[in-house]
Amino acid sequence: MKVTRNSIRTTEGPSEWFTGAAYIDAIASPSGVSPLNASSVHFTPAARTAWHTHPNGQTIYVTEGLGLVQRRGAPIEVIRPGDRVFFEPGEDHWHGAAPNRFMTHLSMVEVDDKGNSATWGVHVSDDEYAAAPTVDEP
């Protein structure tokens, strides 16, 4: 057994990757034989990622709040605590908080052989985001 004490501070998500305020807490970083990169990402209301892809796909697991996800060309879907979403390798997508709710999810990705976990694209426009369905409270 190995216990690793938390020594990494919460970081603000880079403006190149996010619209609005999002905060990232590292859980696992690739090292040695493990390609796993895992983070807890905290989104403020209406905060969201830019469009992006992952070379080996991505799984997100919602731990609290209400969120939104979309893959390119598909409708926006509402996600709630306990929901898991898998994005296929290379699938262009975004995810974030509902307009009036915070949302936190765990993000799990495997880096490629060059250490890359994502390729970032353009920001999700306000018009794209506004196409979300009305979020009904649970």
Backbone hydrogen bonds in HBPLUS format (Angstrom, degrees):
<---DONOR---> <-ACCEPTOR-->    atom                        ^
c    i                          cat <-CA-CA->   ^        H-A-AA   ^      H-
h    n   atom  resd res      DA  || num        DHA   H-A  angle D-A-AA Bond
n    s   type  num  typ     dist DA aas  dist angle  dist       angle   num
A0011-THR N   A0024-ILE O   2.98 MM  13  5.25 168.2  2.00 149.2 151.2     1
A0024-ILE N   A0011-THR O   2.75 MM  13  5.25 167.1  1.77 159.6 164.0     2
A0013-GLY N   A0022-ALA O   2.66 MM   9  5.18 176.6  1.67 149.1 147.8     3
A0017-TRP N   A0014-PRO O   2.91 MM   3  5.44 148.4  2.01 113.6 122.8     4
A0018-PHE N   A0014-PRO O   3.08 MM   4  6.28 140.7  2.24 148.8 160.6     5
A0050-ALA N   A0017-TRP O   2.68 MM  33  5.30 131.4  1.91 149.4 145.3     6
A0019-THR N   A0048-ARG O   2.81 MM  29  5.38 160.4  1.85 159.2 166.0     7
A0048-ARG N   A0019-THR O   2.91 MM  29  5.38 153.3  1.99 151.0 158.9     8
A0044-THR N   A0021-ALA O   3.06 MM  23  5.74 164.2  2.09 175.8 171.0     9
A0023-TYR N   A0042-HIS O   2.82 MM  19  5.03 154.8  1.89 140.2 148.7    10
A0042-HIS N   A0023-TYR O   2.77 MM  19  5.03 167.9  1.78 154.3 158.4    11
A0025-ASP N   A0040-SER O   2.89 MM  15  5.11 160.7  1.92 150.6 156.9    12
A0040-SER N   A0025-ASP O   2.84 MM  15  5.11 163.1  1.87 151.3 156.4    13
A0027-ILE N   A0038-ALA O   2.84 MM  11  5.20 156.4  1.89 149.3 142.2    14
A0028-ALA N   A0038-ALA O   3.07 MM  10  4.85 162.5  2.10 129.1 130.1    15
A0038-ALA N   A0028-ALA O   2.87 MM  10  4.85 161.3  1.91 131.8 136.6    16
A0031-SER N   A0034-SER O   3.02 MM   3  5.48 145.2  2.15 147.6 158.0    17
A0034-SER N   A0031-SER O   2.91 MM   3  5.48 149.5  2.00 151.2 146.0    18
A0111-VAL N   A0035-PRO O   2.92 MM  76  5.37 156.3  1.98 147.4 148.7    19
A0037-ASN N   A0109-VAL O   2.78 MM  72  5.33 161.9  1.81 168.3 167.1    20
A0109-VAL N   A0037-ASN O   2.96 MM  72  5.33 165.0  1.99 154.0 159.0    21
A0039-SER N   A0107-SER O   2.95 MM  68  5.21 149.3  2.05 140.9 150.7    22
A0107-SER N   A0039-SER O   2.74 MM  68  5.21 164.0  1.76 157.8 163.4    23
A0041-VAL N   A0105-HIS O   2.84 MM  64  5.51 171.1  1.85 167.8 167.4    24
A0105-HIS N   A0041-VAL O   3.05 MM  64  5.51 153.2  2.12 147.8 154.5    25
A0043-PHE N   A0103-MET O   2.77 MM  60  5.23 174.4  1.77 165.9 166.7    26
A0103-MET N   A0043-PHE O   3.12 MM  60  5.23 154.8  2.18 142.6 146.1    27
A0047-ALA N   A0044-THR O   2.91 MM   3  5.42 162.5  1.94 141.1 143.9    28
A0046-ALA N   A0098-ALA O   2.99 MM  52  5.42 150.9  2.08 128.6 129.6    29
A0097-ALA N   A0047-ALA O   2.84 MM  50  5.59 149.0  1.93 160.9 171.3    30
A0049-THR N   A0095-HIS O   2.95 MM  46  5.69 159.3  1.99 148.9 154.1    31
A0051-TRP N   A0122-VAL O   2.94 MM  71  5.75 158.3  1.99 167.5 163.6    32
A0121-GLY N   A0051-TRP O   2.75 MM  70  5.07 153.6  1.82 165.2 157.2    33
A0052-HIS N   A0093-HIS O   2.92 MM  41  5.59 146.1  2.04 147.7 158.3    34
A0093-HIS N   A0052-HIS O   2.98 MM  41  5.59 155.9  2.04 148.1 154.9    35
A0053-THR N   A0119-THR O   3.06 MM  66  5.36 151.5  2.15 142.4 151.3    36
A0119-THR N   A0053-THR O   2.96 MM  66  5.36 153.2  2.04 142.3 147.3    37
A0057-GLY N   A0054-HIS O   3.31 MM   3  4.92 172.4  2.32 101.8 103.5    38
A0090-GLY N   A0054-HIS O   2.89 MM  36  5.48 159.0  1.93 143.3 148.7    39
A0058-GLN N   A0087-PHE O   3.03 MM  29  5.17 150.1  2.12 139.5 146.1    40
A0087-PHE N   A0058-GLN O   2.77 MM  29  5.17 163.9  1.79 156.7 162.4    41
A0059-THR N   A0108-MET O   3.01 MM  49  5.23 165.5  2.03 150.5 155.3    42
A0108-MET N   A0059-THR O   2.84 MM  49  5.23 156.4  1.90 160.9 167.0    43
A0060-ILE N   A0085-VAL O   2.87 MM  25  5.29 157.1  1.92 150.9 158.7    44
A0085-VAL N   A0060-ILE O   2.91 MM  25  5.29 158.6  1.95 150.5 156.6    45
A0061-TYR N   A0106-LEU O   2.92 MM  45  5.06 146.6  2.04 137.5 147.7    46
A0106-LEU N   A0061-TYR O   2.79 MM  45  5.06 158.2  1.84 141.1 145.2    47
A0062-VAL N   A0083-ASP O   3.00 MM  21  5.57 162.2  2.03 162.7 167.1    48
A0082-GLY N   A0062-VAL O   2.83 MM  20  5.50 169.3  1.84 150.7 147.3    49
A0063-THR N   A0104-THR O   2.86 MM  41  5.64 160.8  1.90 142.3 148.8    50
A0064-GLU N   A0104-THR O   3.41 MM  40  5.29 159.0  2.46 138.8 136.9    51
A0104-THR N   A0064-GLU O   2.95 MM  40  5.29 160.0  1.99 143.1 144.0    52
A0066-LEU N   A0102-PHE O   3.17 MM  36  6.55 140.5  2.34 152.2 152.5    53
A0098-ALA N   A0066-LEU O   3.01 MM  32  5.67 153.5  2.08 137.8 131.7    54
A0067-GLY N   A0079-ILE O   2.89 MM  12  4.98 170.2  1.90 149.5 150.8    55
A0079-ILE N   A0067-GLY O   2.88 MM  12  4.98 162.2  1.91 125.6 128.3    56
A0068-LEU N   A0096-GLY O   2.76 MM  28  5.42 153.3  1.83 147.5 152.1    57
A0096-GLY N   A0068-LEU O   2.95 MM  28  5.42 149.5  2.04 152.9 157.8    58
A0069-VAL N   A0077-GLU O   2.92 MM   8  5.35 148.9  2.02 148.6 157.8    59
A0077-GLU N   A0069-VAL O   2.80 MM   8  5.35 165.1  1.83 158.1 163.3    60
A0070-GLN N   A0094-TRP O   3.09 MM  24  5.61 153.4  2.17 156.8 154.1    61
A0094-TRP N   A0070-GLN O   2.99 MM  24  5.61 146.2  2.10 154.1 163.4    62
A0074-ALA N   A0071-ARG O   3.01 MM   3  5.63 158.2  2.05 148.8 147.2    63
A0072-ARG N   A0092-ASP O   2.84 MM  20  5.53 163.3  1.87 151.8 152.1    64
A0083-ASP N   A0080-ARG O   2.92 MM   3  5.62 161.5  1.95 147.8 151.2    65
A0091-GLU N   A0088-GLU O   3.02 MM   3  5.26 164.4  2.04 133.3 133.1    66
A0101-ARG N   A0098-ALA O   3.42 MM   3  5.32 176.6  2.42 108.6 109.6    67
A0112-ASP N   A0116-ASN O   2.87 MM   4  5.39 151.7  1.95 139.8 146.7    68
A0115-GLY N   A0112-ASP O   2.93 MM   3  5.24 166.4  1.95 117.8 121.1    69
A0129-TYR N   A0125-SER O   2.95 MM   4  6.21 166.2  1.96 154.2 157.8    70
A0130-ALA N   A0126-ASP O   2.85 MM   4  5.95 150.7  1.93 144.0 152.3    71
A0131-ALA N   A0128-GLU O   3.19 MM   3  5.48 154.5  2.26 104.7 112.4    72
A0132-ALA N   A0129-TYR O   3.16 MM   3  5.95 157.2  2.22 123.4 125.4    73
